[in-house]
Amino acid sequence: MNEKRSLKTEDLLEYEIVSDPKFTPYGNAYTYVSTTINEKKEYESHLFSQSLDSKDRHQWTFGKEKSNNIYVSPDGKKAVFQSNRSGTEQLWLLPMQGGEAQQLTKLKHGASNPVWGPDSNTLIFNASIDPAEDSNNLSEISKEEKDKEQKELAKRPLVINRLKYKSDAKGFHDQKRTQLFALDIETGNLEQLTSAHTDHILQDVSPDGNEILFIANLGENEDYEQVDDIYILNRFSKKIKKLTDSKGTYHRAVYAPVGNKIAAFGHSFTYAGATLTDLYIFDPVSHEKSILSAEWDIQLGDAMIGDTRLGNSESGPIWATDGESIFFLATDHGVTGLYQVSLTGELDVLYKENHHVFGFTYDAHSGSFILGISTPTNPCNFYHLKKDGEIHRLTDFNSALLSKLTLAEPETITVPTKDGEEIQGWLLPPSGYQDGEKYPMILEIHGGPHAMYGQTYFHELQLLAAKGYVVVYANPRGSHGYGQEFVNACRTDYGNGDYTDLMEVVDYVLANFDFIDKDRLGVTGGSYGGFMTNWIVGHTNRFKAAVTQRSISNWLSFYGVSDIGFFFNEWEHGLNLLDDPKKLWDISPLKYAKNVETPLLILHGEKDFRCPVEQGEQLFITLKHLRKEVEFVRFPDANHELSRSGKPEMRIERLNHICRWFEKL
């Protein structure tokens, strides 16, 4: 028997990460997406299917490309999926009985988000198009033509006349907007259904195929607002009806099985970006709405933080066959689970253990589910949850790798704070732990701040434990999972209650785990966690090494350089730049740079538009000018998602730099 070893940085390249389970129409099998990193250290994603009574899986797509978002037609004879195999993300058709995939769309800017009509012949989907372009005369161009076009564009000045002129996901925006299209597969007829100069995000098609649900902001103040409305488009008359009141934001809108109701997630910004998501029910005719979740005080959907999840998965809402209840995921006290609510408001927990349910699919015939589950020691597997509550595992992904590794099991801690809160956290013991020995400790701080650490697989945390560190991570006030009052508690109070929570977590583990060396403490975090790392080293010298990642150091400049700065400052701090510059400066870590004695490593992506690299630049120059111990690492072509979905080589470099810096402990 082979002796087990500790996790290594490079093991990140070996994971198979699965996502997006979907039952096939007859309920005897399911499809999913598998993402791996190939020998060229590039991501590739492929489509698979597997029957419920066999562990054998059938691979549907091959090559070095990315294929995802598969949907089997209602008649079960064919499937549509997205793939970049032609050079641009397009829609492809695959016969269920086998055979080569057929390219359905050849649009210049690609196609995405397909939804079948009930006839199994019509596809509704999204595609981007410039107002000056004609979709009927806009063919896909070759990679060489695309490269040439990009080089020409790079020579031209960028004219900006919008607030929302860039985003971390897309970079600088152009005149293209996402529109709705319909494709008749038999005839090849393509029809553009919308044209307003805003993004129209497809949600669902009515059971009779006559109506299309989409999300958009069609108001004249769209550039200044964060609201989204639900709209109903008549497939044939093209008339559009607005279902909501332009006071909130909505997503995942879906028709009931007979089309008489619509369910959707959303909220009305009662607590700005810290508002818990609600579950709404709409009548598509009368536009009456009700809120099923008004009394629940839990976050709907999946708010779990991790660094190995790749690909999207369903979190609900999904209608039961009878149209009388709805299934969805929810986030609560460090776990995510599967829930069911009736239209009369009766809430049931169908599955909730010390796990991260990252996606699910529902079979109308059997009433059973496929759950995608991650645990702190296993990145992902699929499970079959039967109607009677019996559950069994269907897959054994990553078993060859995991069988070689010794991974740390987290110990849950509950920290009472001086002001009466309880902070949930976890402690990973160091690899090779021995009684009587003392070990350095690293405090990890999540981003958001409205997100949640919990019972999921986290490569970075396991890696630090494998390197011999005690790893502590917790959910201070402002985190999801503990109700509306708790998630809202850090707003207009950054650097106060949240900072105190984290320091009390450190005090607690030092008092209760005598193997932690109090003189060898490290701290790290990204985004909001980077802000808090910067704040911590400016307010205490108890940490002997710190790594700040994609951080915020100056809220004054953040307002004008971040893709969300112009509204995020008001959401989180209650004011914008000109309202009270002094207050924004008072909560900016840069103000306290003279106090920093902790050696600080600054990690930042060059193309981070969420927390732009100038935030790291300001901090580095200030500390270096003060002759502090500081180092700055800039990652080329990396945006805010570097640690989760960045280029694999850059993700490895990032982890190596973190481990190198903490050798100072």
N, C-alpha and C positions, 0 to 999 in steps of 0.2 A: 504493500500500500504506500502511495506517495505521501511524503510528509507535506503538510500544508505550509503555506507561506503567507507573508503579509501582502496587502494590496500595494501595487506600484502605480505611479503616475500613468504609465503607458497602458495600463489595463483599461483606461478610458477608451482606447481604440478597439477593444475586443468585444464590447457589449453589443448585443442585439436588442434594440428597443422597439417594442411593438405598440401599436396604437389603433384606434378607430375600429373596434370590433363591430360587425354588422351581421345580423341574421340574414340568411337568404330567405326568399319569400315563403318557402315551405317549412322553415324552421328546423331542418335536419342538419344544417351546416351553417358556417359563418365565414365571413371574409375579414381580413385585417391587413394592416400595413406594417412591414418590417423595415426598420432603418438600421443600417450598419455603416461602418467606415472601412473603405476598401484599402488595397495596398498602396494606392496613391494618396492616402490620407484625405479622401474626399467622401462625402456622404452619398449613399445611394439608398433608394427606397423602393421596395417591391411589394407586389400584391400577392397574397396567399389566401387559400381557403382550407378549411378543415371541417370534417364531419364530427358530430358530437360523439359518435361511437368509435372513433379511431384517433390514434395519436399521429397518424400519418398526415402530412400536410401537402397540399398541392400548390406549387409555385406558378403564378400566372404571368409574371413579367420578369425580364432578365436584362442584363447589360449594366452599364455604368450610370444609367440615368435615374431620375427620381419619378416614381409613379405613386399616386395616392388618391384619396377621395373617391373611392369606388362605390357605385350604387348599382345593384341588380335591378333590372326592370320589373314592374309589377307582375308580368307574365312569367318571369323566371327564365327567359330564354337568352338574355343578353345582359351585359353590364357596361356602364359608362365609367370612365375614370380619367383623371388628369395625369399628364406626363409631359416632361420636357424633352422627350426623345428626339423630337424634330428640331430642337434648338430653342423653342419657345413653349411655354406651358399651354398645351392644347387639350381638347377633349378627344378621347379615343373610345372605340366600341369593340367589345370582346364577346364572341359567342360563348355561351356557357357550356356547350358541348365540345369545345376545343376549336383551335384554329388561330390564325394570325389576327392581331388587333388591326382595326381599320381607323384611320385618322378621320375624325368627324369635322373638326374646325381647322381652318387655316388662316386665322385672323392675324393681322400684323402684330398686334400687342398681346395676343394669346386669349385664352378663355378659361373660366374656372367656375366652381360652385354649381355643378349641374344638379337639376331636380327633374325627375321623370314626371310626365303627364300620365294620367290613368290609362291612356291608350297604348302605352309602351312604345310609342313611336315619336312622340313630341318630347323635346328636351328644352327646358327653360334654364338659362345660365347667365352668368355675368361675364362681361368683357369690357376692357377699357378702350375708349376711342376719343380722339380729339374732335371738337365741334366742327372743325373744317374738313374732317374726313368723311368719306362715304363708305359704310361698312360693306356694301356690295362690290366695291372696287378697292378693297384693302386686303391684299393677300399677304400671307406670311413671307418674310424675307429670309434669306440665308444668313448664316452666322457671319460670313464675310461682309455681306451688305449691312448687317446690323452693326458690326464693329466700325465700318466706315462711317455710318450715320452718327454713331456715338462720338467718333473723333471729330467730325464736323461740328457737332453740337458743343463739344468741349472748347472750341475756338471762339464761340459766340458769348457775349455778355449775357448774364441772367437778369432779366427784368422781373422785379418783384412788386406786386401790388396787393398782396393778401397777407393777413396775419398767419394763416395756415399754409405757409409756403414750403414747409419741410416737415418731415417726420422721421423718427429713428428707423422705422421699418422700411421706408421707401427712399430716403434721402431727399433731394430737392424735388419739389413737385413741378409738373408742367401743366399744360391745358387739358390733358386727358382726364376723363371722369369715367367711373364705372357705371355701365348701363345694363339694362335687361335685354336679352335676346331670346328668340324662340327658333328652334331648328326642327324641321320635319325630316326625319331620318330617311324615309323612303324616297322623297322627292329631292332632298338636299336643299330645300327652300329655307333661306335664312331671313329672319325678320327682326329688325331693331324695334323694341317696344317702348323705350323711354329715351328722352333726349335732353331733359333739363340739365343745366350745367352744375351738377352736383353728383355725388356718388349714390347709387341705388343698390343696396345690398340685398340680394335675393334671400328670402326666408323659406317660403313653401308655396306649393300649388294646391288649390282646393281639390277635394276628392272628385268633383265633376270636371275638373280641368278648365273651368271658365274664369277663375280668378287667381291672381298671383299676389302673394304677400311680399312686401319689401320694406326695408328700413331706409330712411333718408331724412334730410332736412331740406325741404323745398321752400323755406322761408327766405325773405330778402336779407335777413341778418345772419345767415348761415355761417359766414366767416367769423362772426363774433360770439357764436353760441356753441355749447357742447351738447345741446339737445338733439335727439333723434326721434322721429315719429314713425309709427306703423301706418303703412298705406296699403290699400287694396286696388289693384289694377285689373280692370275688366279685360280679359284676353282678346276680345274681339272689337269692342267699341273703343278701347284704349282709355276710357274714362277712369280717373283716379279719385278715390275717396280716402280722406284722412281719418284714421281710427282714433288717434290720440290728440292731446291738447297742447302740444308744443311746450310742455313744462317738465319733461323728463327724458330719460334715455331708455331704450328698449333693445332687446336682442333675443334670439332663439324663438321667434314667433311661429307657431305651428297650428294648423287646422285640426279640429276634432275629426274622428273617423267619418262622420256624416256631414261635416262642414258647417255645422250650426253654431260652433264656438271656436274661439281662438285662444290659445294659451301663450303667454310670453313672460320672460324675465324682464325686470326693469326697476327703475326707481325714479323719484321726483326731486332728487338733489336736496332733500331735507337737511342732510348733513354733508352737503357737497360730495366730494369723492369718497367720504367715509360712510356713505349711506348704505345700509344693508340692501341687498337685492330682494325684491318681492316677486311673487308669482301672481300674475294678473290673468283674469278671464274676461274676454271681450265677446260681445254679440256682434257679428259682422253686419247685421242689418240695422239694429237700433243704436249701435255703438255704445251700449251700456257696458260698464266695466265693474268688476269686483276684485278685491284683493284677498286671496286665500291665505296669505302668509302674515297678515297684519299683526297677529299676536305671537308669532313664533320666536322672534329674537335670535335667529340663526342666519348665517350667510348661505344663500343658495348658490349652487355651483361649486367649483373646485378652486379654492384659494391657497392650495398647498404650494410651498416653495421647494424646488429641487433643482438638480443640475444634470439630470439624465433623461428627462422627458423630451422626446422628439416626436413631432406629429400631433395632430389634433384628435380629440376623442369626444364623443357625445356626453354631455352632462345633464341633458334634459332642457326643457320639459318634453316628455313623451306621453302621448295619450294611451290609456288602456283601450282594449278592443271595444268595450261597451261604451266608451266615451263618458264614463261616469267618474273616472279617477285619472290621476296624472302621476308619472314617475319622474324623479330628478335626483341629482346628487346634492349634498349639502355639506358644509364645513363646520366642524364643531369640536373644540377642545383637542386639537392636534390630530384629528382623523377626518376622513371624508367617508360618507356612507350613502347608501341608496334608500330613498324615502318614497312613500306613496301618500297622496292626499286625495280624498274624495271631493266632489264639487260642493259638498255640505261642510267641508272644512275639517274632516276627521283625518288626523295625521298619524301615519304608521311608519316605523323604522323597519325596512325589509332586510337590510344588512348593515351592520356597523360594528367593526372590530378594531383592534389597534393596527389599522392598515390605511393605505391611501387607495381608495377606489378612484382611478383616474378616467374611467369611461365605462359605458354600458350600452347594451342593446337589448331590445325587448321582442319576444316572439308572440305574436297575437294568437297563434294556434294553441300553444302549450301554456302560455302565461309565465314562461320562464325567462331568464336573463343570462347573458354572458357578461361577466364583470372583468374589467381590467384592473388588476391589483398590484400595487408595489408595497414592499415592506422595507424596514431599515436594512435588511440583509439580502434583499432580492429585488432587482430593478423592475421586473414585470413578469406577470403570467396572466393567463385567462382562466376563469372559473365559471362553471355552470351552476347557477342558482335556480333551483326548481321552485315551482309554485308553493310547495309545502315547506319551503325553507331549507331543504337539504342542499348542500353545496359540495362540489368536488372540483379538483383542479384538472384542467384539460391539457395543460402544456408544461414544459420544463425548460424554458428558455434560459440560456447562459449557464446551464448545469455543468458543462465541462470546465468553464472558468471558475465558477463558484465552488466547485468541489476541491479546487486547489488552494482556496483562500481561507484565511482566518479573519472573519469580520467581527466588528464590535456590536454587541447588543446594547441599545440605549437604556439607561435607567431614568425613569420619569421622576422629576422633582417638582414640588409645589412650594413656592416661596411666598410667605406672608410679608406684605410690605407694611411700612410704618403708618401709611395712610389708609390701611384696611383692604387693599386689593390682594388678590392671589395671582402670582405669576407662574404659569406653567412652563417648564423647561425640561431639558434632557441632558444627560451626561454620558458620553462615550468613554469607556476606560481605555487606557493606552495598550497597545499591543505588547505582549510579553510581561504584563503586569505581575509584580511579585509583592507579597506582603512585606511591609517594613520599608519599602523603597519610596522615595519622593519623586514626583513627576511634574514637568512643566504643564501649564494649562493654557488653552487658547479659547477666548470668548468669541463666538461667531454671532453676527448681527444681521438679520435679514433686511431686504429692501422693502419698498412699498411706499409708506410703512404699513399700508393696509393689506397685509398678506399673512401667512402663517407657516411657521415651522411645524413639523409633525412626523408622523410615522410613515415616512417614505424613504426610498433609497437616495443617498446623497454622497456622490463619489468624493467630493472635496472633504467632507467631514470624516468619512471612513479613511481617507488617505492620511489626514493629520493624525488620527488615532493610530494608524499603522506606523507612522513615523515616531511614535512614542509619546504623543501628547494626550493629556486629558482634554477632551473637546466638550465645551458647554455651549448650548444654544437654547434660547428662550424666546417667548412671545411677550414683550413688554406692552404696556398700554399703547393703543393704536393698531394692534394686531387684530386680524380677523379670528373668529372662532369662539369668542367669549361675549357676544351680544353687542347691541348698538351702543350702549353707553361706553363700553370698554374700547371699541374700535374708534370712537369719536374722541377719546380722552386725550390724545396727543395734539389734536388740532388747536392752534393758537398757543401751544405750550411746548414746542420743540425745545429739547435740551434741558427740560425741567423734570417733569414726572417720568418721562420715558428714560432719561439718563439715570434718574434715581432708581428706577426699577432694575436696570441692568447692573448698577453697582450693588444693589441689595442681593441680586442673584449671585454675584461674585462673592460677596460676604457670606452668603448662605453656604455655598459649596466649600469655601475655605473652612467654615466652622463644622461642617458635617462630613467631609471627606479628607481624612488626615494624610492621605497620600499625595495631595496637591501641594507643591512647593509655592508658597505665597510670594516668594522673591523671584519667581520665573513665570510671569504672566504675560500672555500676548493677547492682542485683540485685532479682529478684522471684520469687514463687512463691505457690502456693495450697494451703490445707489443711496437710498436713505441710510442703509447700514454703513456706507462710506461717510455720509454726513456725520453719523453718530460716532464713528471711529475718529474722525477729525475733531469732533466736539470733546470726546473723552480725553484725547491726548492734550487738548488745550485746557483741561480742567482737573486733571489728576496725573500724577507721575507714577502710579502704582504699576503700570504696564511697562515691561522692559523691551518690547518690540511691537510694532503695529504695522498693518498693511491696509491701506485705504484704497478701495476699488470703485471705479466709475462714480466718483463721489461729488458732493456739493460742498464748496468751501465759502461761497459768497452769494447770498440770496439776492443782493442788488443786481449783480450781473446775470444771474440765473434767469431773472425775469425776462431779459431781452435776448438771451442766446439759446435757451432750451426750446424745443418744439412745443412744450406744454407750459413754459414759464409764465406766459401772460395770463393764464387762469389758475395755475397751480399755487402760486403765491397767495392769491386771494382765497382759494379753497382751504389751504393748510394753515396759513398764518393770519387770515382775515384782512389782508391789505395787499395792495400792489405797490410798485416802486415809488410813485409820487405821493402815496397816501402818508407814509411815515418811513422815510429812508433810514432814520436813526434806529427804529425798531428792527428793521430788516438787518441792519449792520450788527445790532446787539445779539442776534441769533445766528450770525455768520461765524463759522469756526475760524475764518481768516483773522478776525479781530483779535483772537487770543493766541496768535502764532508765537508771540514772545514767551508764552508760558510753556511751550512744548519742549520737553526734555527727552521724550521717548523717541528712539530711532524709528523713522517712518519711511515706509516704501509706498510710493504712489503708483498705482496701475490704472491706465486709462486707454480706451480705444480712440483712435484718430477720427473715426467717423461716428462717434457717439453724439447723436443729436438730442438725446434725452437729458443727459448730464454732460454737456460738451467738454472737450478736452481742455478748454481754457480754464475750467474749474481746477483741474489738476495743475495746470501751468501756474496759475496765481499762487497756489499753495506752495508749489516747489520753489519758485523764485523767491517768495517771501522767506521761507525757512532757510533756503541756501544763503540768501543775503544776510540772514541773521547768524550764519555759520552753524546751523543745526545739522544733526546727522539725518540726511534725507536723500532718497534716490527716486528717480522718475523713470518708469518704463512705459513707453508708448507703443501700442499695438496697431500696426498698419491695417487699414481696411476693416477694422473692427468697430461694430456699433455697440449699443448698450447690452446686447444679448451675448456678448463674448463668452461668458462662463457657461451658458446653456446651449447655444447653437452656433457659436462662432466657428471659424475654421479650425478643424481638429488640431493642426500643428500649433496654432495660437493658443488653444485651450491647454495644450500640454505645456507650452512655454509659461503660460500664466501660473499654472499649478507649481511648476518648478521654481519660479521666482518666489512664490509664497513660501514654499518649503525652505528655500535658501535663506530667506530673511529671518524666518523663525528659528534658524540655527543659532541666532544670537541669544536665545533663551537658555 
